[in-house]
Structure formats: C-alpha cells, structure tokens
Amino acid sequence: MSRSRFTTTDDISSLSDAQLREFMEKHRRSDGVFELDVANDWNKLSEGDRNRLAERLQCISAASRSLDLDNLDALLRGVCIKDNSVSGDRPQESKRRTESPDETDQEIYQREEIEAYNNLVHDGGRALYRIDLIDSVSKDPDVYRDMLAPFWRQPRYDKPSELDHSDARAVFRRQWHRWQNFRKWQLDNRKIEDDDDGFLAFVEKAKRDCQEVGDLKGVAEIEADPTILKQRGEPWYYIQRHRNWQRRYQRELGCETISDYEKAVKARLARHGFNLPFHLIEDPKQQDKLTEWIEYLGFEYWWLDRYTVSMERLKPKHDEAWDELKKLRMVRDDETPEFIRTDASGTRCQREEDHAQKTLQDAESEAKMVYQKTQKDPNRLNISEQLRVEMLRKARKRLLAARESLEFTERRSDSLIDFVRSTFGYANAKEDVANQANLVNWVMEEVHAIEAEQKSLTLQSSSQKKRKASVEDVCSGQLDPKRQKCSSRKHSWQPSKDKIGTGDGRVLRRRNRPSTDINRQFNQHQSRNIHDTYPSQTKLVRPAVEQVPFDKAEPESL
C-alpha cells in the first residue's frame, strides 16, 4: 500500500471534505480498514481540535462503514498506528466522541467527569474528591495532581487486562472503570454469572452515536444486523475480550466456595499487614459498607501483587540491557535508566548529533582547503614538502576523528532508543507499581474513614437508646403504684436523679454495654469506559477456571 505524502496534522486538517474523502479511499487496506500513516504529532492539536477532526472524518465516512472509527480515535489520542500487525489487534476506545463542536476542552472534561462521578456514587463508590471542586479541577487538572494521584495514570491500550483508554487526567472516569471491574471481581469470585452482558445497551448506544453524527446508514445497518458490532475490530470485540480475561485470570485462584474466597482475601491482606476482621456474604449487595471496602482493598492489593510480580520478572532483562550499555560506554556518568526515558535525554542526544555533524562539516571543509592548498594551488611549491605532508596528515586525522565522533554519537543514540524500546514492559510495570501503591494507600484511608464513621454511628445509636431507655423507665415509674404512693407524701411528684439512678440501674447497665471495638491494624509502611450497571446475580458459572500464576506474562488475546 502506498504511503501518504501528508506527514503532519496540518496537512490532514487543511484538506477539503472531498480531498479528505479521496485521500481516505486511497489508503484503504485490503480488509476494508483505512490506515493513516502520519507523523506522530497529534498531541500538537488540542483535545477539542482532535475531537472535531474525528467528527469530521466520521461524517465523511457515513457512506462507508469500513472506516475503523475506534482505530482512528486511538490515533487521534496519540497512539502510533504504523504497524499493521499491531493496529489490527489493539483494543480500541469503546466510547465514540459525539460532543458538540461548540464545547470547549474544559466543558467536555467536566461533563464526562461528572457523568462518571454520578455513576460511581450511585453504585456505592466513594469519589476521590468532592464534586464541588470539579470547576476548579477542570480548569487545570495538573494543578491538582497530588490530590488526583490515586487514579492519575497513563492509559494501557495494549493490555486485555486493563482496557483503559482514558486520559491520565480523567480520574473519575478511571475510578468508575475500576469500580466496575471490582463489581465483576465480586461476581466472578463467588461464581455468579452476569445476568446481562450489556450488549443490548451497547447496541442502543452505538445507534445513538451514529445518529448524533448523521450516520443514518450506519444506524440502518446496525438495526438490520446488530451482530456486526461483534466483529473483530469493533469495540464490542475488545469489551468481551476484556471480560473473558477477567473471568479466567482476575480472581483469587483455587477458590470453590465463598469461604475459600474469604480465606484467600484474608491471607492476601494479612501478607500486607492488614488484619481487620470481616466476613464476606454470598450476595455482595447485602454486605455493609466496611466489608465491601475491605473486599475492595483486597481487589486492589491483588493488582498491586500482580504488578509487583511483573516488575520483578522483567527486572533482570532490564538490568542486563543497562549493564550492556555501560559496558559499551554508551551512557554518561550522570545518566540513569530513568533519565534515558525523558525528553531531556532525547534533547541531549540530538544536541550531540548536531554538534558532531557540524564538526564533521567543518573538518571536511578544512580538509578540502588543505588539499587545494597543498595539491592544486599554483603556489603550493612555496610550502615545503614536509610541511605539506604534515598539513595533510593533520587534516586527515581531524576528518577521521570527526567521522568517528558522529558515528559514535549516532550509534549511542540508536543504542539508547533500542534500550528504551526493549524495556518498555519493565518501565510500565514499575510505573504501575508506583501508581497502584498510591491507590492502595488511598483505599486504606477510606477503609479507616468508613470504620470511624460506623463506630461513630454505633456510639450515636447507643447514646440514643440510652436516652430512650431513661425516658421509658421514668414513664414506667409514674405508673408504679409504689412510686405513686411514695410520691403522694410530697407536694408534687419529682423523682430525684438519685432515685432514677437507683431504680433504673439494672436497665441502664444492660443497655450501656460498650460497642464492639474493632481492632484496626493498618500497614503504615506502605507507600502510598465501559458503562454498565451492577450485574444481577442468578446463575452459577460452570466452566473451570484456568489457574495462571502471577509470574507468567499476560496473554495478549483470549
């Protein structure tokens, strides 16, 4: 397939609709999917410009359903799609962008975050921050990065386990996605089957998306045969791949009963120093808030353990590659594996190459000048032969040194790039561990807060019962004939506090039992969008679960 002569986003954006349609038709693959080979400069466009360009392409493609809109959307989000073998099997963004062209980036961000917040809270989650801060956060999320840290992470496009396409700053969307995965975790570990896989709702949403961009032909095709949305390359395919991965791998392995699962969760939490007592219930909807969040803590610890094992598995290969670079003297004394992955390192390499290239050009110019002066100039014989030879020798030496310097600089740059590319897995796993540690720390704090809330409610309820008991006993004392007889000797019936204390001592002692004190043990050494509802629970899952140890690489597909 011929490559595009358009290499920048400006080239693509400047095309008229007719030119853009012709351009897309010229770059249709044999399987009917369009491939756009452009420079990786989509990040130069604002999110609003990317969205508007995506909508424009969607409208132009209304006459052809072959355009992989989700693949295009992934490209517009900065994903490089140049390898056919990768682009054909990469999970895609399930949510098609349908916002109004008049919306600003801030308005889009705020609207989508509020929607995710409402979904989360409605389903029993606890939001990372108060929703009344959304105006401030949406203006510049980077300012609030410390507050957003538990759910601030780069998306994972290429892992069936993650299916996370949200921007790093989309913390409520990521939190809602994470909470949905936890709900599925609860069902899978109890061997409860999803009552509704959500396909019908997905079909309706796909039709609405087509209608909003004027793709009436797409609506008709979906209505005629909804199963076209299940084809490979369509969002639903990746949704189901993700769900199948969850059923097979995202669970406490070797558990046949709720009791087995509870023991596994307690064992995992205990390994991290958490020993708060709890009891899981067969129906997770019937659990109290504290138990639910302890189970959620176990879920996030499961992910922390998974990321940690992946990091440890990939570390030897990473360290070996780094040692080889040092052995070949390809790294400077002040450079670290982390620095090599930064923009500053790339800038340094480019500056070194530019300098080496300039030095070579100067050396070549000087060599030509010396050659002309010693070999071609009519007055060359005025220079002694010995001096001419020495001048040529120095010029040649300087030229060879400049060439060697440039070659080494280019070789060093290529070696560093190869190192970065070959160790992406370890770098991602290391980042995952750091991010997950932040998340686990936040969940731990929420468990602590929920425990304190429940204890406060228990004490408040106990206090109310005491007051009610006192009033009831006083009233019962008014009806007691002995008390009435005793009180008739006085001017008026006013039982003293001492008499209430004496007469009602048995009742008050019985009601004044201290509430159970839950023993908190928190680990103080730890460092810190697929919309669906909570599935109903009806059928038991029959297929056996494949037990795959943590130390194995994640399967690329299911």
LUMVO-158697 format. One line per field, with one value per residue (C-alpha): x, y, z. Coordinates in Angstrom, 3 decimals, always signed. Example, Ala and Ser with C-alpha at 12.3 -4.5 7.8 and 13.67 -1.06 7.14 Angstrom:
2
px (+12.300 +13.670)
py (-4.500 -1.060)
pz (+7.800 +7.140)
END
This chain:
558
px (+0.000 +1.365 +2.271 +0.667 +2.505 +0.729 +3.000 +1.538 -1.792 -1.799 -1.735 -4.683 -6.689 -6.177 -7.885 -11.385 -14.047 -13.752 -9.960 -10.100 -12.602 -10.364 -7.314 -9.005 -10.177 -6.612 -5.463 -7.997 -6.386 -7.395 -9.519 -11.530 -9.926 -8.341 -4.749 -3.434 +0.365 +1.126 +3.669 +3.180 +2.260 -1.393 -0.503 +0.033 -3.725 -5.903 -8.377 -11.184 -9.427 -8.814 -12.462 -13.649 -11.311 -12.605 -16.215 -15.370 -13.875 -16.866 -19.299 -17.273 -17.222 -21.025 -21.123 -18.608 -18.841 -15.361 -13.598 -12.328 -13.527 -12.169 -8.758 -8.856 -9.926 -6.977 -4.699 -6.126 -5.353 -1.685 -1.368 +1.037 -0.663 +2.036 +2.434 -0.376 +0.109 -0.329 -3.081 -5.192 -5.285 -5.250 -8.091 -9.945 -11.748 -15.316 -16.750 -17.162 -16.770 -20.066 -19.698 -20.752 -18.092 -19.038 -17.882 -14.515 -11.962 -12.811 -16.546 -16.004 -13.724 -16.150 -19.208 -17.584 -16.115 -19.484 -21.173 -18.607 -18.905 -22.677 -22.347 -19.749 -21.655 -24.929 -23.246 -21.876 -18.411 -16.676 -15.410 -11.760 -12.668 -15.759 -17.730 -17.977 -14.293 -14.944 -14.962 -11.515 -10.108 -11.428 -9.699 -6.273 -6.132 -2.326 -2.505 -4.354 -2.133 -1.256 -4.937 -5.696 -2.655 -4.512 -6.226 -3.784 -2.035 -1.269 -3.739 -2.933 -4.098 -2.389 -3.407 -6.626 -6.485 -6.730 -8.958 -8.117 -8.227 -8.955 -6.608 -4.311 -6.298 -9.683 -9.648 -13.405 -13.725 -10.834 -12.217 -15.617 -13.992 -12.005 -15.097 -16.945 -14.082 -14.337 -18.049 -17.209 -14.483 -17.097 -19.285 -16.509 -15.029 -18.464 -19.053 -22.056 -22.714 -23.590 -27.317 -26.912 -23.697 -24.828 -24.861 -28.388 -27.492 -24.291 -26.303 -28.606 -25.653 -23.953 -27.134 -27.347 -23.721 -24.387 -27.487 -25.640 -23.042 -25.610 -24.609 -28.118 -26.753 -24.820 -27.999 -29.816 -27.012 -26.975 -30.747 -30.624 -27.884 -26.694 -24.101 -21.893 -20.851 -19.361 -16.940 -13.217 -12.001 -15.288 -15.378 -17.603 -14.980 -12.463 -15.034 -15.695 -12.003 -11.502 -14.428 -13.158 -9.755 -11.377 -13.299 -10.216 -7.471 -8.753 -9.702 -8.383 -7.417 -8.238 -11.410 -14.523 -16.715 -17.300 -15.430 -12.387 -12.535 -12.785 -9.739 -7.779 -8.653 -7.735 -4.437 -3.559 -4.453 -2.515 +0.600 +0.346 -0.149 -3.924 -5.835 -9.166 -11.839 -14.585 -16.983 -17.953 -21.534 -22.645 -24.693 -22.297 -25.234 -26.082 -22.663 -22.198 -20.034 -16.972 -16.959 -17.422 -14.445 -12.256 -13.067 -12.238 -8.918 -8.235 -9.024 -6.554 -3.910 -4.378 -3.448 -0.512 +0.831 +0.317 +2.167 +4.963 +5.485 +5.541 +8.117 +10.319 +10.018 +11.114 +13.812 +16.689 +16.318 +16.201 +19.300 +21.186 +20.425 +21.569 +24.807 +25.496 +25.084 +27.533 +29.974 +29.915 +30.378 +27.121 +25.940 +27.318 +28.256 +25.253 +22.717 +20.341 +17.781 +15.067 +16.796 +17.222 +13.432 +12.975 +12.689 +15.846 +17.802 +16.434 +17.327 +20.859 +21.330 +20.006 +22.300 +25.273 +24.401 +24.013 +27.372 +29.081 +27.535 +28.751 +32.235 +32.350 +31.251 +33.983 +36.558 +35.523 +35.756 +39.177 +40.385 +39.264 +41.009 +44.253 +44.114 +43.589 +46.403 +48.922 +47.987 +46.257 +47.369 +49.964 +51.935 +51.961 +55.689 +56.318 +55.416 +57.980 +57.098 +57.478 +55.049 +52.562 +52.635 +52.121 +49.203 +47.539 +48.149 +46.533 +43.554 +43.013 +43.310 +40.813 +38.411 +38.609 +38.070 +35.006 +33.580 +34.203 +32.615 +29.487 +29.272 +29.629 +27.048 +24.566 +25.348 +24.885 +21.558 +20.355 +21.504 +19.622 +16.487 +16.797 +17.177 +14.061 +12.026 +13.202 +12.443 +9.034 +7.478 +9.634 +9.184 +5.416 +5.376 +7.478 +5.123 +2.142 +3.563 +4.104 +0.619 -1.033 +0.756 -0.831 -4.229 -3.923 -2.897 -5.993 -8.286 -6.714 -7.511 -11.099 -11.432 -10.163 -12.680 -15.585 -14.659 -14.618 -17.975 -19.552 -18.133 -19.479 -22.911 -22.801 -21.952 -24.623 -27.210 -26.181 -26.495 -29.957 -31.027 -29.793 -31.807 -34.851 -34.414 -34.223 -37.428 -39.217 -38.129 -39.258 -42.645 -42.950 -42.062 -45.030 -47.347 -45.766 -48.252 -45.402 -43.840 -47.234 -47.776 -44.325 -44.791 -48.163 -46.320 -44.632 -46.076 -45.516 -44.074 -40.480 -38.249 -34.680 -31.766 -30.539 -33.817 -33.701 -30.154 -31.026 -34.338 -33.204 -29.705 -30.399 -31.923 -29.218 -26.434 -27.991 -28.271 -24.927 -22.776 -19.835 -19.972 -17.597 -14.183 -12.796 -9.082 -7.515 -4.239 -3.153 +0.124 +1.962 +4.929 +3.110 +3.824 +1.238 -15.098 -17.343 -20.619 -22.618 -24.592 -24.117 -24.968 -27.732 -26.794 -28.663 -26.660 -23.559 -20.557 -19.870 -16.577 -13.449 -11.073 -7.657 -5.095 -2.257 +0.467 +1.390 +4.917 +3.720 +3.386 -0.112 -1.719 -2.117 -5.513 -8.235)
py (+0.000 +3.404 +5.687 +9.049 +12.166 +14.041 +13.830 +16.290 +17.003 +20.394 +18.607 +16.428 +19.291 +21.560 +19.141 +19.853 +17.234 +15.990 +15.814 +14.095 +11.537 +10.844 +10.600 +8.079 +5.962 +5.796 +4.394 +1.659 -1.657 -4.945 -5.761 -2.567 -0.647 +2.746 +3.270 +6.784 +6.946 +10.372 +11.970 +11.362 +14.987 +14.608 +15.971 +19.348 +19.553 +20.479 +17.875 +19.913 +20.061 +16.312 +15.724 +17.979 +16.293 +12.897 +14.045 +15.381 +12.048 +10.220 +12.348 +11.916 +8.172 +7.943 +6.420 +3.739 +1.666 +0.265 +3.093 +1.808 +4.788 +3.432 +2.824 +6.386 +7.654 +5.860 +7.527 +10.933 +10.313 +9.961 +6.237 +5.480 +3.146 +2.286 -1.450 -3.310 -6.350 -4.263 -1.965 -4.914 -6.410 -3.467 -2.772 +0.294 +3.114 +1.929 +5.382 +7.336 +11.033 +12.795 +16.049 +19.290 +21.205 +24.231 +22.588 +23.616 +21.101 +22.118 +21.620 +18.200 +17.155 +18.420 +16.815 +13.407 +13.538 +14.470 +11.620 +9.153 +10.633 +10.148 +6.562 +5.833 +7.287 +5.726 +2.310 +2.671 +4.036 +6.839 +9.631 +10.616 +14.250 +16.398 +17.153 +20.836 +21.095 +19.994 +23.564 +24.254 +20.861 +21.009 +24.353 +22.810 +19.203 +19.337 +21.802 +19.166 +16.252 +15.359 +15.099 +13.122 +10.837 +7.616 +7.475 +9.516 +7.126 +6.689 +4.568 +0.991 +0.433 -2.877 -4.998 -7.022 -6.915 -3.131 -1.871 +1.592 +4.298 +7.333 +10.276 +10.386 +13.309 +11.559 +10.348 +9.931 +8.015 +5.778 +5.367 +4.401 +1.935 +0.483 +0.191 -1.628 -4.103 -4.622 -5.391 -8.050 -9.335 -9.819 -11.875 -13.968 -14.880 -16.004 -17.928 -15.759 -15.293 -11.952 -11.893 -9.333 -8.844 -5.366 -5.995 -4.662 -1.426 -1.255 -1.614 +1.242 +3.444 +2.654 +3.658 +6.920 +7.684 +7.159 +9.347 +12.177 +12.342 +11.917 +8.373 +7.164 +4.353 +3.077 +3.113 +1.102 -1.455 -1.919 -2.330 -4.866 -6.929 -5.899 -8.698 -6.608 -4.822 -8.099 -8.433 -8.344 -4.763 -3.413 -2.085 -4.900 -7.450 -5.829 -5.423 -9.151 -9.985 -7.932 -9.624 -13.100 -12.196 -11.134 -14.393 -16.519 -14.626 -11.728 -13.679 -15.465 -18.798 -22.167 -20.991 -23.158 -21.574 -18.189 -19.498 -20.310 -16.859 -15.184 -17.107 -16.100 -12.424 -12.536 -14.237 -11.626 -8.743 -10.335 -10.528 -6.761 -6.294 -5.800 -7.933 -6.194 -8.888 -9.221 -11.777 -11.896 -12.678 -14.762 -11.845 -8.863 -6.451 -7.455 -6.565 -3.474 -0.632 -1.544 -5.160 -4.035 -1.719 -4.288 -6.592 -3.741 -3.302 -6.978 -6.421 -3.537 -5.484 -8.291 -5.816 -4.473 -8.018 -8.660 -5.510 -6.268 -9.784 -8.438 -5.842 -8.421 -10.781 -8.097 -6.502 -8.933 -8.328 -4.576 -4.627 -6.813 -4.408 -1.459 -3.195 -3.872 -0.171 +0.731 -1.916 -0.397 +3.085 +4.287 +6.137 +9.176 +9.119 +11.250 +9.210 +6.699 +4.295 +6.715 +9.722 +7.902 +7.779 +11.543 +14.318 +15.818 +12.743 +12.966 +16.647 +15.882 +13.195 +15.475 +18.274 +15.883 +14.711 +18.286 +19.220 +16.151 +16.850 +20.455 +19.315 +16.885 +19.569 +21.878 +19.094 +18.291 +21.947 +22.235 +19.038 +20.325 +23.623 +21.916 +19.597 +22.533 +24.477 +21.629 +19.772 +22.143 +25.671 +27.028 +28.382 +25.064 +24.643 +27.668 +25.375 +22.774 +19.189 +18.232 +20.944 +19.993 +16.380 +17.439 +19.684 +16.824 +14.433 +16.730 +17.482 +13.776 +12.971 +15.689 +14.439 +10.832 +11.880 +13.903 +10.971 +8.595 +11.038 +11.347 +7.587 +7.020 +9.693 +8.132 +4.660 +5.870 +7.473 +4.311 +2.170 +4.306 +4.169 +0.381 +0.166 +2.255 +0.217 -3.152 -2.270 -0.649 -3.586 -3.079 +0.694 +0.294 -2.343 -0.117 +2.790 +0.519 -0.500 +3.124 +4.163 +1.158 +1.832 +5.302 +3.782 +1.125 +3.785 +5.824 +2.783 +2.023 +5.553 +5.141 +1.884 +3.715 +6.530 +4.107 +2.247 +5.528 +6.509 +3.210 +3.421 +6.947 +5.805 +2.901 +5.210 +7.681 +4.925 +3.591 +7.050 +7.493 +4.125 +5.141 +8.341 +6.469 +3.871 +6.586 +8.196 +4.839 +3.921 +7.286 +6.825 +3.296 +4.655 +7.048 +4.099 +2.153 +2.139 +2.078 +5.149 +6.872 +6.044 +7.341 +10.470 +11.251 +12.137 +15.023 +18.282 +17.102 +14.060 +14.901 +11.845 +12.816 +11.874 +9.619 +7.695 +7.319 +6.107 +3.635 +2.456 +2.133 +0.887 -2.611 -1.322 +1.256 -1.224 -3.658 -1.018 +0.562 -2.242 -0.821 -1.272 -3.773 -2.210 -3.229 -3.821 -1.656 -2.818 -0.746 -1.134 +2.103 +1.128 +1.029 +3.953 +5.359 +3.360 +0.933 +1.974 -0.827 -1.419 -3.766 -7.145 -9.145 -12.449 -15.543 -18.267 -20.119 -20.146 -23.700 -23.661 -24.429 -21.540 -21.724 -21.109 -18.993 -17.931 -14.291 -14.838 -15.545 -12.823 -11.599 -13.356 -10.979 -12.280 -14.665)
pz (+0.000 -0.915 +1.918 +2.457 +1.298 +4.104 +7.107 +9.574 +11.210 +9.461 +6.093 +7.075 +8.583 +5.567 +3.160 +1.961 +2.591 -0.992 -0.792 +2.559 +1.258 -1.760 +0.475 +2.757 -0.185 -1.498 +1.825 +2.310 +3.249 +1.640 +4.703 +4.217 +7.089 +6.480 +7.577 +8.037 +8.141 +9.531 +11.779 +15.474 +16.157 +17.154 +20.563 +18.928 +18.479 +21.409 +22.584 +21.060 +17.664 +17.775 +18.589 +15.769 +13.287 +14.431 +13.951 +10.505 +9.498 +10.934 +8.912 +5.724 +6.261 +6.545 +3.067 +4.032 +7.228 +6.612 +8.412 +11.747 +13.769 +17.013 +15.493 +14.209 +17.621 +19.185 +16.626 +17.404 +21.061 +20.270 +19.628 +16.803 +14.327 +11.799 +12.328 +10.625 +12.822 +15.933 +14.748 +13.700 +17.174 +19.528 +21.947 +20.861 +22.593 +23.078 +23.531 +20.322 +20.664 +20.000 +21.850 +20.256 +18.296 +20.397 +23.629 +24.981 +26.236 +29.794 +29.251 +27.691 +30.532 +33.165 +31.579 +31.248 +34.746 +36.284 +34.431 +35.762 +39.260 +39.278 +38.058 +40.720 +43.658 +42.513 +42.565 +46.090 +45.341 +47.216 +44.983 +45.098 +45.797 +46.391 +43.258 +44.186 +43.220 +39.644 +38.284 +39.682 +38.736 +35.170 +34.573 +35.134 +36.423 +36.561 +39.449 +41.489 +40.529 +44.118 +45.022 +41.856 +42.211 +43.209 +39.816 +37.753 +35.386 +31.733 +29.736 +28.797 +25.226 +24.553 +27.543 +27.580 +31.376 +31.528 +28.692 +29.986 +27.324 +29.473 +29.541 +32.557 +33.986 +33.686 +37.274 +37.832 +34.567 +35.594 +39.124 +37.730 +35.324 +38.215 +40.398 +37.610 +37.417 +41.173 +40.847 +38.274 +40.578 +43.305 +40.981 +39.472 +42.843 +44.006 +40.749 +39.944 +36.254 +34.671 +34.049 +31.268 +29.320 +28.301 +24.546 +24.010 +25.798 +23.752 +20.517 +21.510 +22.368 +19.051 +17.216 +19.186 +18.360 +14.654 +14.804 +16.528 +13.739 +10.966 +10.049 +9.149 +7.004 +9.990 +12.079 +9.415 +9.221 +12.978 +13.107 +10.265 +11.901 +15.383 +15.351 +13.061 +16.249 +17.496 +14.603 +15.236 +15.318 +16.643 +20.245 +21.491 +20.469 +22.819 +25.567 +25.512 +25.297 +28.426 +30.173 +29.251 +30.656 +33.896 +34.255 +33.657 +35.432 +37.565 +40.670 +43.712 +42.180 +43.691 +45.422 +45.134 +47.806 +49.376 +52.400 +50.254 +48.717 +52.119 +53.360 +50.264 +50.719 +54.399 +53.581 +50.964 +53.274 +56.129 +53.951 +53.664 +57.407 +57.369 +59.898 +60.430 +60.988 +58.386 +56.951 +53.273 +52.246 +49.283 +47.966 +47.838 +47.755 +51.324 +52.750 +54.866 +53.622 +55.680 +54.496 +50.910 +51.100 +52.800 +49.893 +47.513 +49.322 +48.671 +44.988 +44.703 +46.649 +44.127 +41.391 +43.382 +43.789 +40.085 +39.058 +41.527 +40.184 +36.613 +37.577 +39.297 +36.326 +33.856 +36.014 +35.186 +31.449 +32.055 +34.263 +31.789 +28.950 +31.050 +32.033 +28.352 +27.563 +30.297 +29.102 +25.611 +27.144 +25.639 +28.749 +30.514 +34.177 +35.123 +33.125 +34.698 +33.177 +34.241 +32.664 +29.353 +29.014 +29.411 +26.846 +28.318 +27.252 +23.727 +23.586 +24.741 +22.087 +19.382 +20.513 +20.470 +16.959 +15.721 +17.218 +15.742 +12.343 +12.448 +13.486 +10.570 +8.126 +9.422 +9.183 +5.622 +4.637 +6.209 +4.523 +1.135 +1.767 +2.816 -0.181 -2.513 -0.881 -0.877 -4.071 -6.520 -5.695 -8.178 -5.240 -3.377 -4.016 -1.853 +1.040 +1.920 +1.146 +4.780 +5.868 +3.126 +4.253 +7.858 +6.897 +5.008 +7.873 +10.435 +8.196 +7.547 +11.248 +12.148 +9.461 +10.622 +14.244 +13.271 +11.337 +14.222 +16.651 +14.528 +14.053 +17.797 +18.565 +16.156 +17.471 +21.047 +20.194 +18.452 +21.383 +23.882 +21.737 +21.469 +25.243 +25.812 +23.355 +24.645 +28.269 +27.903 +29.747 +32.825 +32.807 +32.591 +35.331 +37.580 +36.940 +37.598 +40.978 +41.999 +40.864 +42.465 +45.751 +45.725 +45.029 +47.747 +50.234 +49.371 +49.682 +53.068 +54.213 +53.015 +54.959 +58.029 +57.440 +56.945 +60.111 +62.041 +60.534 +61.511 +65.007 +65.352 +64.189 +66.642 +69.535 +68.457 +68.216 +71.611 +73.122 +71.636 +73.016 +76.462 +76.393 +75.174 +77.922 +80.562 +79.335 +79.173 +82.695 +84.032 +82.421 +83.773 +87.198 +87.036 +86.647 +89.509 +92.476 +94.977 +93.403 +93.311 +96.971 +97.847 +95.836 +97.414 +100.588 +98.791 +97.497 +93.899 +92.168 +91.174 +91.339 +92.058 +89.829 +92.600 +92.592 +88.820 +89.050 +91.777 +90.427 +86.842 +87.446 +86.096 +82.907 +82.309 +82.943 +80.484 +77.768 +78.448 +77.134 +75.231 +71.455 +69.972 +69.472 +66.082 +66.174 +63.473 +62.015 +59.091 +57.299 +57.994 +55.874 +52.518 +50.140 +49.463 +29.732 +29.548 +31.121 +32.708 +35.849 +38.712 +37.181 +38.828 +40.328 +39.221 +37.551 +38.640 +36.362 +35.237 +33.281 +35.260 +35.868 +34.304 +37.020 +35.704 +38.162 +38.557 +37.270 +33.720 +31.121 +30.411 +27.433 +24.525 +23.494 +24.532)
END
